[in-house]
Amino acid sequence: MKTSRLNRFAGIFLALTVTTGVAVSSNNYKKECSKRTNSEIDFANQNSDLIQEQNNLNTKTDLLFLADDNPGLLAEEKSGILLMREEEKMARDVYGYFYDKWNLNVFQNIRSSENNHYNAVYSLINMYELEDPSTEVTGTFTNATITELYARLIKAGSSSVQEALKAGAFIEEYDILDLERLLAETKNSDIQRVYGNLLRASRNHLRAFVSVLKTYEVEYTPELMKTADFTSIIESSTERGNPNGQHMRNGNKNCKKKGNRKGRGNT
């Protein structure tokens, strides 16, 4: 049984990427913040170094082969995988639209990250021979709820760059809650590994959107998450991935020099 299982899935891997860096350089931040105060520009500069560093660090892809001891999927695990395929596509498509409209690098960088997540979920679909719900057409979805949410977010974020950033933070809240629920429903190590990476990335993306909103003098208020849970994420350090699918914290307490201070970023 063990040999046949390994043969069956030979060459199939999970593209568990930790390429979720939000790499907004100091120069780009200065341009985007040029009409704001010097203190706001300093805030952006202080956060850009770690963001770029983590983007460079996390461009590698972990190739994790199918665990031999996993049973077949439960019904809720199948539906969860298909849901996350649609959610990751929605996030990617929304951020792509906002980047084209507002030319703000945070959208482009997180869009690239979401595309990697979209592909990682496809690895589960391929591995377990599920029918892919993705239409591969930008802005279209099989899931009716995701279709409605996409339209609502595009409309809201088209009114101003601040509303677009709020829409981004909302998407990350939405993903965090779904991923936490789906993780609680499964004991499948492959699914846990993929979802764990996606969940860590969503927390980092939420931190990034909230940080950029602050440069516009906007304090984001969570719409879906409990305030205590939201605050715990925002006040904690950026998370990094490691080859074991766990994560590391990277704090900023000891970095005091301007330009070297470690700020919010994504793994």
CORPEQUI-V663757 format. One record per residue. RES is the residue in three letters. PSI is psi in degrees with one decimal (999 if undefined). D_LAST is the distance of its C-alpha to the last C-alpha in Angstrom with 2 decimals. Layout:
res->(RES,RES)
psi->(PSI,PSI)
d_last->(D_LAST,D_LAST)
//
This chain:
res->(MET,LYS,THR,SER,ARG,LEU,ASN,ARG,PHE,ALA,GLY,ILE,PHE,LEU,ALA,LEU,THR,VAL,THR,THR,GLY,VAL,ALA,VAL,SER,SER,ASN,ASN,TYR,LYS,LYS,GLU,CYS,SER,LYS,ARG,THR,ASN,SER,GLU,ILE,ASP,PHE,ALA,ASN,GLN,ASN,SER,ASP,LEU,ILE,GLN,GLU,GLN,ASN,ASN,LEU,ASN,THR,LYS,THR,ASP,LEU,LEU,PHE,LEU,ALA,ASP,ASP,ASN,PRO,GLY,LEU,LEU,ALA,GLU,GLU,LYS,SER,GLY,ILE,LEU,LEU,MET,ARG,GLU,GLU,GLU,LYS,MET,ALA,ARG,ASP,VAL,TYR,GLY,TYR,PHE,TYR,ASP,LYS,TRP,ASN,LEU,ASN,VAL,PHE,GLN,ASN,ILE,ARG,SER,SER,GLU,ASN,ASN,HIS,TYR,ASN,ALA,VAL,TYR,SER,LEU,ILE,ASN,MET,TYR,GLU,LEU,GLU,ASP,PRO,SER,THR,GLU,VAL,THR,GLY,THR,PHE,THR,ASN,ALA,THR,ILE,THR,GLU,LEU,TYR,ALA,ARG,LEU,ILE,LYS,ALA,GLY,SER,SER,SER,VAL,GLN,GLU,ALA,LEU,LYS,ALA,GLY,ALA,PHE,ILE,GLU,GLU,TYR,ASP,ILE,LEU,ASP,LEU,GLU,ARG,LEU,LEU,ALA,GLU,THR,LYS,ASN,SER,ASP,ILE,GLN,ARG,VAL,TYR,GLY,ASN,LEU,LEU,ARG,ALA,SER,ARG,ASN,HIS,LEU,ARG,ALA,PHE,VAL,SER,VAL,LEU,LYS,THR,TYR,GLU,VAL,GLU,TYR,THR,PRO,GLU,LEU,MET,LYS,THR,ALA,ASP,PHE,THR,SER,ILE,ILE,GLU,SER,SER,THR,GLU,ARG,GLY,ASN,PRO,ASN,GLY,GLN,HIS,MET,ARG,ASN,GLY,ASN,LYS,ASN,CYS,LYS,LYS,LYS,GLY,ASN,ARG,LYS,GLY,ARG,GLY,ASN,THR)
psi->(-41.2,-43.1,-43.8,-36.3,-41.9,-40.1,-40.1,-37.1,18.0,130.7,-10.8,131.4,164.2,121.8,78.2,94.4,145.7,29.2,70.3,29.2,138.7,91.0,89.0,112.2,163.9,-41.4,-44.6,-40.6,-39.6,-41.0,-45.1,-25.5,12.5,-27.0,6.8,-179.2,162.7,-36.3,-35.7,-39.5,-41.6,-41.7,-45.4,-42.3,-41.9,-28.0,-14.6,-31.9,-48.8,-35.5,-47.1,-41.9,-43.8,-32.7,-42.8,-39.1,-35.2,27.6,-5.4,148.3,130.5,129.7,106.7,117.6,158.7,128.5,134.7,-19.0,8.8,132.7,-177.5,163.7,143.8,161.7,-42.9,-28.2,-40.6,-49.3,-33.7,-41.7,-44.2,-37.2,-45.6,-30.3,-43.5,-40.4,-42.4,-37.2,-42.3,-47.8,-45.4,-45.4,-39.6,-47.4,-34.0,-42.5,-45.2,-34.8,-44.1,-35.0,-42.5,-11.0,42.0,122.2,-28.6,-33.8,-42.3,-42.5,-42.6,-30.8,-43.7,-40.2,-44.7,-32.4,-37.1,-39.4,-40.1,-43.7,-35.6,-41.3,-34.5,-32.0,-36.8,-42.0,-45.1,-43.2,-42.9,11.3,48.6,160.5,121.7,123.2,-10.5,135.3,-18.1,8.0,126.2,129.4,5.0,143.7,154.5,-36.4,121.1,-37.7,-42.6,-37.1,-46.5,-40.6,-41.6,-48.1,-40.4,-41.5,-38.9,-44.1,-46.0,-44.2,-6.1,-10.3,-32.0,161.4,-33.8,-41.2,-32.7,-41.8,-37.8,-40.1,-38.9,-44.3,-38.6,-44.7,-42.4,-37.0,-46.4,-46.1,-43.8,-48.0,-41.8,-43.2,-39.1,-41.3,-45.5,-35.3,-35.9,-19.1,-5.2,150.1,8.3,120.7,-32.8,-46.6,-42.9,-39.4,-45.5,-51.0,-35.7,-41.2,-41.2,-39.6,-44.8,-42.4,-41.1,-37.7,-42.2,-39.3,-40.8,-44.1,-41.3,-47.0,-41.2,-39.6,-44.7,-37.9,-34.8,-29.4,-16.3,12.9,38.3,123.6,115.8,132.9,125.1,140.1,-25.0,-39.2,155.6,142.6,-41.3,-41.1,-42.7,-48.5,-38.6,-39.7,-49.2,-35.0,-4.2,165.2,160.9,141.8,141.5,151.3,164.6,169.1,-17.3,7.2,7.7,-167.0,161.5,148.6,145.4,103.2,-178.7,16.0,-31.2,4.2,106.7,-20.4,138.5,133.6,-18.8,-5.7,134.4,127.2,-158.3,134.8,-166.9,147.4,999)
d_last->(37.03,34.23,35.24,35.65,32.28,30.58,32.78,32.09,28.35,28.53,26.08,24.06,20.44,17.34,14.74,11.84,9.03,5.40,5.93,4.63,4.96,8.02,10.15,13.40,15.73,18.46,21.12,19.80,19.31,22.81,24.23,22.81,24.01,27.25,29.47,28.01,28.90,28.02,26.31,23.93,23.18,22.66,20.14,18.14,18.61,17.54,14.12,13.65,13.53,10.31,8.68,10.39,9.83,6.08,6.88,9.66,8.31,6.15,9.07,10.81,11.78,13.01,16.60,17.79,21.44,23.23,24.25,28.05,28.74,27.30,30.11,30.47,28.49,29.88,30.71,28.07,25.38,26.58,26.65,23.18,21.74,23.77,22.72,18.97,19.80,21.57,19.08,16.22,18.88,20.04,16.75,16.49,20.17,20.21,17.53,19.37,22.59,21.47,20.23,23.64,25.45,23.87,22.29,19.37,16.38,13.83,15.32,15.20,11.58,10.58,13.51,12.25,9.16,11.88,14.10,12.02,12.06,15.70,16.40,14.88,17.25,19.97,19.74,20.89,23.54,24.77,24.78,26.84,28.90,28.28,29.39,26.60,27.05,25.21,27.68,25.62,27.18,25.16,25.90,27.82,27.12,29.17,28.26,30.56,28.47,25.44,27.95,29.30,25.98,24.90,28.25,28.06,24.67,25.76,28.98,27.49,24.94,27.66,29.65,27.50,24.12,23.82,24.55,22.03,19.26,20.77,20.75,17.02,16.61,19.22,17.49,14.42,17.06,18.86,16.07,15.25,18.97,19.56,16.88,18.21,21.68,21.09,19.53,22.65,24.85,23.85,24.29,23.28,20.79,19.51,18.90,17.38,14.84,13.87,14.09,12.20,9.00,9.99,10.87,7.81,6.18,9.62,9.78,7.07,9.02,12.11,11.54,11.14,14.29,16.18,15.63,16.90,19.70,20.83,21.59,23.99,25.46,24.35,23.43,21.73,23.52,22.01,24.10,23.19,21.58,23.73,23.62,23.01,19.95,18.54,19.43,17.90,14.40,15.04,16.62,14.05,11.38,7.68,6.28,4.87,6.22,9.61,12.43,14.19,11.93,11.69,9.22,9.82,10.38,10.46,13.50,15.54,19.03,20.28,19.29,22.17,22.96,22.35,19.79,18.15,17.15,13.53,12.54,10.27,6.99,3.73,0.00)
//
